[in-house]
Structure formats: C-alpha cells, structure tokens
Amino acid sequence: MKLLMKMRQMKDLSPSERHIVEYIFENIHEVVNIGIVQLAQKTNTSTSTLKRLCSKLDVDSYIDFRLQLSMELSEYLHNSILQRASEPVGRYDSIEEIIDKVSNQNAKSILDSSGINAKEAYVKVIDMMMAAKRTDFYGIGPSNLVAADAALKCMRLGMHATAYNNHLEMLMNAKNARPGQLAILISYTGETDEILAVANELVVRSVPMVSLTSLSENSLKKICPINLFVQASESWDRLGGMSSRISTLSVIDILFTALINRDYERYTRVANSVYVGKRLDDGGPLDRIR
C-alpha cells in the first residue's frame, strides 16, 4: 500500500501522530523539503513522535519517509486535481468555489491533454512546420485566439505564418494555398462549419493539414491526416470553451518549446533580434517566445 494511502487509512494513531498526518496533507509541498526537527517544531510535537509515526508506516527512517513522500507527490496532486475537477460549477456557487472549480477543471484539461498525444505525433508536426514555407493557423471564436497566439510565436521565430480572424479571409487564404505550405486547423468539436469548409478547400489543393481537436469521432479528425488531441472539462455553461481553449494553448506551447530545442541557437538568436520592448537581461530567450 502506498504511503499516502496508509496515512489516510491508519486508525491506531495517537492524537499527536494524527495531528502530524493532518499537517502533512495540508502542507505536503513544504514537508518534502524540511527535516525532522523542523517538522516537529511546526507541528508542536517531537522527533521521537515522528520516528514512531514512521515506524507505524513501516518506513525505516524519516529520510526514507521524505523520499517516498516526494515520489508519490506528483501522482497525489494529479489525483487530487482529478477528484476536485469532477465537481461542476453550480448556479449559486460562491466566488471562492468558482475560483477553485474552474482552476481545477483547467488544470485537469492540461494534465489529460499531456498524456493523450504520442511523442511521435509532436515530432511529425514539428518536422512539417520546419519544412513548410508558411504555416496557416485556422480557428473560429475562442480557437481563433489560439491560432493568433501560435502565429505570433511563429513570427517571433522568423517563420512565416497567418491566422486570419474572418471566415471569408480564411476561405480565400485556403483557396490560394499551395502544397509547400502547412495548415493547422483548430476546432475542439471538430464540427465547426467554417473550419470544415476550409479543410475541404485544402484537401483539393493537396495542402498538408494538422488538426487540433478532441478525441471524439469528428469530421475534422477524419479529414486531416495528422491529428493532435486535447481534452477538456468544461464548466456548466461552457462559456467560451474555457477548458478546451486552455488545453489547446498548452499543446501549442509544447509544440513551440520542442520546436525551439530543435535548433536552439538559431531560434533564440532570431527571437532576440525581433524582440520589441525593454530587454530583460536576467530573462532567458524562451520567456520572450511565450
């Protein structure tokens, strides 16, 4: 049984030991980084009490306890987010409850999306972006904000890109597209009429396409030969596709960070040369890309 689960389920703890366990769960990030004397002081207990707790948990020493706790921390936080994100936003929730629920839903979407795309898919899309004469990003509504962000990142790296915010301009751009270009189409539902119309024009012109869409069986996924997927935990009214927008932005950030690392010196040199505003001497080049 895992350490954190043992701590949750143990019944034969003294009041002092129970207090330590409660403190650990409330301050788990802090506990993995402090020694036994500090934890005893913070819990108003003693080092001998902590050693007895470790013994009851079948852990040889406090050092081993911290090591096991650190190893389980990532999984614990992931599961905590998943559990808390399952609570929908209610009509009469307080501002504190809304902050907590929306934040956890967004975090869950990012975590879920990080695990559903094979690394080979990212590598393939990066190869296509580096080989393309121009990358066109297409999105409607909130997805257009993601498209604009991606096009701006391309511009900062010296890559030609577009992200029109008008459907007519998108369609005209698609009709003028050529095989040497790349199109990245963003639609969480995969059923956005305007994006499907663009995709069909691109198919006729043999333009390579990549979709950013959900895992569901949808029309855009079927049209595009390469797909990157996102997951979302939308709020009760799906206001502006909040979680899907956040998770799609996360996938875009992964793409561009990996792209920069392909030729770090060149891309950071270009990013520095086009940087507009006060130069941050203590900030790395990546900070200027984001």
C-alpha positions as CSV (number, residue, x, y, z in Angstrom):
1,M,0.0,0.0,0.0
2,K,1.3,3.5,-0.9
3,L,2.5,5.8,1.9
4,L,-0.2,8.5,1.5
5,M,-3.0,5.9,1.4
6,K,-1.6,4.3,4.6
7,M,-1.6,7.7,6.3
8,R,-5.2,8.2,5.3
9,Q,-6.4,4.8,6.5
10,M,-4.5,4.3,9.7
11,K,-6.6,4.1,12.8
12,D,-4.2,3.4,15.6
13,L,-2.6,6.8,15.8
14,S,-2.1,8.9,18.9
15,P,-3.5,12.5,18.9
16,S,0.0,13.9,18.2
17,E,0.6,11.4,15.4
18,R,-2.9,12.2,13.9
19,H,-2.0,15.9,14.1
20,I,1.2,15.3,12.2
21,V,-0.6,13.4,9.5
22,E,-3.2,16.2,9.1
23,Y,-0.4,18.8,8.9
24,I,1.4,16.8,6.2
25,F,-1.7,16.6,4.0
26,E,-2.3,20.4,4.4
27,N,1.3,21.3,3.7
28,I,2.6,18.4,1.6
29,H,4.8,20.6,-0.7
30,E,6.6,22.0,2.4
31,V,7.1,18.7,4.2
32,V,9.0,17.1,1.4
33,N,11.7,19.8,1.8
34,I,12.1,20.0,5.5
35,G,14.0,17.9,8.1
36,I,12.6,16.0,11.1
37,V,13.5,18.7,13.6
38,Q,11.7,21.4,11.6
39,L,8.6,19.3,11.1
40,A,8.5,18.5,14.8
41,Q,8.7,22.3,15.6
42,K,6.0,23.2,13.1
43,T,3.6,20.5,14.5
44,N,4.5,21.2,18.1
45,T,5.4,17.6,18.6
46,S,8.8,15.8,19.0
47,T,11.3,14.0,16.8
48,S,10.5,10.8,18.8
49,T,6.8,11.1,17.8
50,L,7.8,11.5,14.2
51,K,10.0,8.4,14.4
52,R,7.2,6.4,16.0
53,L,4.9,7.5,13.1
54,C,7.4,6.4,10.6
55,S,7.7,3.0,12.3
56,K,3.9,2.6,12.2
57,L,4.0,3.3,8.5
58,D,6.7,0.6,8.0
59,V,9.3,3.2,7.0
60,D,12.8,2.8,8.3
61,S,13.6,6.4,8.8
62,Y,12.4,10.0,8.3
63,I,14.8,10.3,5.4
64,D,13.1,7.3,3.7
65,F,9.7,8.8,4.6
66,R,10.5,12.1,2.8
67,L,11.8,10.2,-0.2
68,Q,8.7,8.1,-0.5
69,L,6.5,11.2,0.0
70,S,8.4,13.0,-2.7
71,M,7.9,10.1,-5.2
72,E,4.2,10.0,-4.5
73,L,3.6,13.7,-4.6
74,S,3.1,14.1,-8.3
75,E,0.6,11.3,-8.5
76,Y,-1.2,12.6,-5.4
77,L,-1.5,16.1,-6.8
78,H,-2.8,14.7,-10.2
79,N,-5.4,12.6,-8.5
80,S,-6.4,15.5,-6.2
81,I,-7.0,17.7,-9.2
82,L,-9.0,14.9,-11.0
83,Q,-11.2,14.4,-8.0
84,R,-11.8,18.2,-7.4
85,A,-12.4,18.8,-11.1
86,S,-15.3,16.4,-11.1
87,E,-17.3,18.9,-9.2
88,P,-19.3,21.1,-11.6
89,V,-19.8,24.8,-11.2
90,G,-23.2,25.4,-9.6
91,R,-25.7,28.2,-10.2
92,Y,-25.3,29.5,-6.6
93,D,-21.5,28.8,-6.0
94,S,-19.6,31.5,-4.2
95,I,-16.6,33.3,-5.8
96,E,-14.2,31.1,-3.8
97,E,-15.9,27.9,-5.1
98,I,-15.9,29.2,-8.7
99,I,-12.2,30.0,-8.4
100,D,-11.4,26.6,-7.1
101,K,-13.6,24.6,-9.5
102,V,-12.6,26.5,-12.7
103,S,-8.9,26.3,-11.8
104,N,-9.1,22.6,-11.2
105,Q,-11.1,22.0,-14.4
106,N,-8.5,23.8,-16.4
107,A,-5.6,22.0,-14.7
108,K,-7.3,18.7,-15.3
109,S,-7.7,19.5,-19.0
110,I,-4.0,20.3,-19.3
111,L,-3.0,17.1,-17.5
112,D,-5.3,15.0,-19.5
113,S,-4.1,16.5,-22.8
114,S,-0.4,15.9,-21.9
115,G,-1.0,12.2,-21.9
116,I,-3.1,11.5,-25.0
117,N,-0.6,12.5,-27.7
118,A,2.2,10.2,-28.7
119,K,5.6,11.9,-28.9
120,E,5.9,10.7,-32.5
121,A,2.9,12.9,-33.3
122,Y,4.6,16.0,-31.9
123,V,7.8,15.1,-33.8
124,K,5.9,14.8,-37.0
125,V,4.2,18.1,-36.7
126,I,7.4,19.9,-35.8
127,D,9.1,18.3,-38.9
128,M,6.2,19.6,-41.0
129,M,6.4,23.2,-39.5
130,M,10.2,23.4,-40.1
131,A,9.8,22.2,-43.7
132,A,6.8,24.4,-44.6
133,K,7.2,27.7,-46.5
134,R,4.4,29.1,-44.4
135,T,2.1,27.8,-41.7
136,D,-1.5,28.9,-41.7
137,F,-3.5,28.6,-38.4
138,Y,-7.3,28.4,-38.7
139,G,-9.7,28.8,-35.8
140,I,-13.1,30.3,-35.2
141,G,-14.2,32.1,-32.0
142,P,-12.0,31.1,-29.0
143,S,-10.0,28.9,-31.2
144,N,-9.0,31.9,-33.3
145,L,-7.3,33.3,-30.2
146,V,-5.2,30.2,-30.0
147,A,-4.5,30.5,-33.8
148,A,-3.4,34.1,-33.3
149,D,-1.1,33.2,-30.4
150,A,0.5,30.4,-32.5
151,A,1.0,32.7,-35.5
152,L,2.7,35.3,-33.2
153,K,5.0,32.6,-31.9
154,C,6.0,31.8,-35.5
155,M,6.7,35.5,-36.2
156,R,9.0,35.7,-33.2
157,L,10.9,32.7,-34.5
158,G,11.2,34.1,-38.0
159,M,8.7,31.7,-39.5
160,H,6.1,32.8,-42.0
161,A,2.5,32.3,-40.6
162,T,-1.0,33.6,-40.8
163,A,-4.1,33.5,-38.6
164,Y,-7.0,35.4,-40.1
165,N,-9.9,36.2,-37.9
166,N,-12.5,36.5,-40.6
167,H,-14.1,33.4,-42.2
168,L,-14.0,35.0,-45.7
169,E,-10.3,35.7,-45.4
170,M,-9.7,32.2,-44.2
171,L,-11.5,30.7,-47.1
172,M,-9.7,32.9,-49.6
173,N,-6.4,32.0,-48.0
174,A,-7.2,28.3,-48.3
175,K,-8.1,28.7,-51.9
176,N,-4.7,30.3,-52.5
177,A,-2.8,27.7,-50.6
178,R,-0.1,25.5,-52.1
179,P,1.3,22.1,-51.3
180,G,4.5,23.6,-49.8
181,Q,2.5,25.3,-47.1
182,L,1.1,23.8,-43.9
183,A,-2.4,24.3,-42.4
184,I,-3.1,23.7,-38.7
185,L,-6.9,23.7,-38.1
186,I,-8.2,24.2,-34.5
187,S,-11.7,23.1,-33.5
188,Y,-12.4,21.3,-30.3
189,T,-15.7,19.8,-31.5
190,G,-14.2,19.1,-34.9
191,E,-17.6,20.1,-36.4
192,T,-17.2,23.8,-36.9
193,D,-18.7,24.5,-40.3
194,E,-16.3,27.3,-41.3
195,I,-13.2,25.2,-40.4
196,L,-14.6,22.2,-42.3
197,A,-15.2,24.4,-45.3
198,V,-11.5,25.5,-45.1
199,A,-10.4,21.9,-44.7
200,N,-12.2,20.8,-47.8
201,E,-10.6,23.5,-49.9
202,L,-7.2,22.5,-48.6
203,V,-7.8,18.8,-49.5
204,V,-8.5,19.8,-53.1
205,R,-5.2,21.7,-53.2
206,S,-3.2,18.8,-51.5
207,V,-2.0,21.1,-48.7
208,P,-0.7,19.2,-45.7
209,M,-3.0,19.5,-42.7
210,V,-2.9,19.0,-38.9
211,S,-5.9,19.2,-36.7
212,L,-6.1,20.2,-33.0
213,T,-9.3,18.7,-31.9
214,S,-10.9,16.4,-29.3
215,L,-10.6,12.6,-29.2
216,S,-14.2,12.1,-30.3
217,E,-15.0,10.8,-33.7
218,N,-15.5,14.0,-35.6
219,S,-15.4,15.3,-39.2
220,L,-12.2,17.3,-38.9
221,K,-10.3,14.4,-37.4
222,K,-11.3,12.3,-40.4
223,I,-10.3,14.9,-43.0
224,C,-6.8,15.7,-41.5
225,P,-4.1,13.0,-41.9
226,I,-2.3,14.2,-38.8
227,N,-4.1,14.9,-35.5
228,L,-3.1,16.3,-32.1
229,F,-5.7,15.8,-29.5
230,V,-6.9,17.9,-26.5
231,Q,-9.2,17.0,-23.6
232,A,-11.5,19.4,-21.7
233,S,-13.6,19.6,-18.5
234,E,-16.0,22.3,-19.5
235,S,-17.9,24.4,-16.9
236,W,-21.7,24.1,-16.7
237,D,-22.4,26.7,-19.4
238,R,-19.2,26.1,-21.5
239,L,-18.6,29.9,-21.6
240,G,-16.2,30.4,-24.4
241,G,-14.9,26.8,-24.3
242,M,-12.7,27.7,-21.3
243,S,-11.0,24.3,-20.6
244,S,-10.7,23.4,-24.3
245,R,-9.0,26.7,-25.0
246,I,-6.6,26.3,-22.1
247,S,-5.7,22.7,-23.1
248,T,-5.2,23.7,-26.8
249,L,-2.9,26.5,-25.8
250,S,-0.9,24.0,-23.7
251,V,-0.5,21.8,-26.8
252,I,0.7,24.8,-28.8
253,D,3.2,25.7,-26.1
254,I,4.5,22.1,-26.1
255,L,4.9,22.2,-29.9
256,F,6.8,25.5,-29.9
257,T,9.1,24.7,-27.0
258,A,10.1,21.4,-28.7
259,L,10.5,23.3,-32.0
260,I,12.9,25.8,-30.4
261,N,15.0,23.0,-29.0
262,R,15.5,21.5,-32.5
263,D,17.8,24.5,-33.3
264,Y,18.0,26.4,-30.1
265,E,20.9,28.8,-31.0
266,R,19.2,29.9,-34.3
267,Y,15.7,30.3,-32.9
268,T,16.8,32.2,-29.8
269,R,19.0,34.4,-31.9
270,V,16.0,35.3,-34.2
271,A,13.8,35.8,-31.2
272,N,16.2,38.2,-29.6
273,S,16.6,40.1,-32.8
274,V,12.9,40.7,-33.2
275,Y,12.1,41.3,-29.6
276,V,10.2,44.5,-29.0
277,G,10.3,46.3,-25.7
278,K,12.6,46.5,-22.7
279,R,15.2,43.8,-22.8
280,L,15.2,41.6,-19.8
281,D,18.8,40.9,-19.1
282,D,18.0,38.3,-16.5
283,G,15.4,36.5,-18.5
284,G,16.0,33.7,-20.9
285,P,15.1,33.8,-24.6
286,L,12.2,31.4,-24.0
287,D,10.5,34.0,-21.9
288,R,10.2,36.2,-24.9
289,I,8.6,33.5,-27.0
290,R,5.7,32.9,-24.6
